[in-house]
Amino acid sequence: MLQWFRTLSLRNKLVLTILICLVLPSIVSMNVSNLLTRDAVRTQVADNARQSMLIANQIVTGQMKNMLYMMNFVQFDVDLREPILNLSHADATTSIGDLYISQNTINKRIDTVIGPLENLVLTLLLPNGQYYATYTTTNFDPKSFFEKAWMRDVMQSGGYSVKWIGAEPNYSQQSSQSYLLEAVKPLRLNGATYGYVIVGLEPSVVQKLFAQYEDNESMVIIDAQGKILVDKDSSQIGKPFAYYDQLPPEEGTSFVKVAGEEYIMQSAQVTPEWKLVNMTPYKAAAQQIQSFRKTDFGIQLVFLFLFAVVLLYVVRTLTKPIAKLVQTVVRIESGQLSERSNISGGDEVGRLGYVFDRMIDRIELTLFENKREQELKRKAELAMLQAQINPHFLFNVLNSIRLKIMMKGDEENAELISSLSALLRMTINRNNEYITLHEEIGINEHYVRLLNSRHGDRVILRVSAASDTLLIQIPRFLLQPLIENAYIHGLKSKAGEITIISRIAEDGRLQVEIQDSGVGMTPERLLELRNHLEATPILPVVEEASSPSLSGIGIHNVFERLRMIYGHRFDYNIASSLGHGTQIILLFPQQPEKEV
């Protein structure tokens, strides 16, 4: 053996010496430690499980505290109480403006608190049917909460305590979760109930926490009846917890047998009605303690590869800048022009990286200038489209009002003059490119009133606008050309009805509809109109004598204008049939695309 050792090279002798000096003492130390600490492993495993449970309990309790905080905030915030009370006392005589003021105040106040809590949704229910919700209510009516059995229990109970409901089907479209954890609290003042606040928690944070544990380790939240409320496996929600009868009588630790294997079971109260339960296989937990010793042994083995690591580091130092430059080129080629190599140094590679970065800077600047130039050109075209106005209609209306005043001398024309004044004021004012939807509707009400005065036929303008759309900013004079088109081509300048409808679509965009009760169009004419609207952008049109209009922009320019402002997020649909009128539907974002 000694002779064989002498025949080895110096490198092999060094490797063998390292193996003997590091591996052998580690093996001996591990075996001796196992013999001396066998009895203490069980206690150590339980302590480790408690530490793991404590961390999970802090996170879960934090989520529950967020729910409780939101309910207490709604109940005790002095800035919220008055608008909530005003909304709860609203009836048929309450004006829409007062309702908006109360809802807007509630919305702003709650947004400041619930904004950072992205996994919470809040519903404020009032006894008179009014409500406020932090989610879209297109496909869900919050008033349906009043039909829940737990809601009836809350309404019949007294006091101010929170009722922890449990898992409920998800009603928030902003969440991809199939259910929410629900809690409800009554809002009472001097013994009288003026509302209910319902807070839903998206359990994704808790599920991600549970998913970090091993497959053979289980962590769940259960209610007082033993039903599972949160599990990393969503299919288990609502099912009974199989080992509910083996839980410790109080918060603590117990050892249970499951299918012949020993488990450490721990529980902690997270709400008065919900418990956090953790089950860890004892054998796996003990192996974790043993793995620490194996890790020590592995660390010592790492030193065997010290020289190889040093060599790899030197090679990597030489090749890393080149690899980084290649990655930068690939990302820039995919369209990420903001990427830079940031390579520095006095050698050839460092200079190449510096020159490359400066070259990309110049290319990006050139592209930005070209894009800015196109944007300015687009705005100039838009301004030119908006600047068109046909004065003949305005003069004819003024002459009609003047003749009525001269012939009748009554106060009816005062309203017409007021409408014309408002229309002229909005036409002349070019400072604001956007106005609120309710202002645009008001302009068109003036416009229809003037049409009726001029032509004598009674055109009825009906408005069905959702309350959450009235304050959305839209381009000025967006609806007037469509109303005029409905009157001239749909109603054939005769009496009839024109309806404006607005709502928030499921994808969050504003949906505006213009309907008329006119003659409608044949399928051939409708196809021809659609092809015309899909044609390439046009220059500002000179209005035809046979189709007088207030704006001259026309339906084609309205659509082109929306394409300029909202880009690919603008959609439309036109439906029409003979004898049943025409319907134009516009879909565009609540905010225009941001300028670069």
Secondary structure, 3 states (H helix, E strand, C coil): CHHHHHCCCHHHHHHHHHHHHHHHHHHHHHHHHHHHHHHHHHHHHHHHHHHHHHHHHHHHHHHHHHHHHHHHHHHHCHHHHHHHHHHHCCCCCCCHHHHHHHHHHHHHHHHHHHCCCCCEEEEEECCCCCEEECCCCCCCCHHHHHHCHHHHHHHHCCCCCCEEEEEEECCCCCCCCCEEEEEEEEEEECCEEEEEEEEEECCHHHHHHHHCCCCCCEEEEECCCCEEEECCCHHHCCCECCCHHHCCCCCEEEEEEECCEEEEEEEEECCCCCEEEEEEEHHHHHHHHHHHHHHHHHHHHHHHHHHHHHHHHHHHHHHHHHHHHHHHHHHHHCCCCCCCCCCCCCCHHHHHHHHHHHHHHHHHHHHHHHHHHHHHHHHHHHHHHHHCCCHHHHHHHHHHHHHHHHHHCCCHHHHHHHHHHHHHHHHHCCCCCEEEHHHHHHHHHHHHHHHHHHHCCCEEEEEEECHHHCCCEEECCCCHHHHHHHHHHHCCCCCEEEEEEEEECCCCCEEEEEEECCCCCCHHHHHHHHHHHCCCCCCCCCCCCCCCCCCCCHHHHHHHHHHHHHHHHCEEEEEECCCCCEEEEEEECCCCCCCC
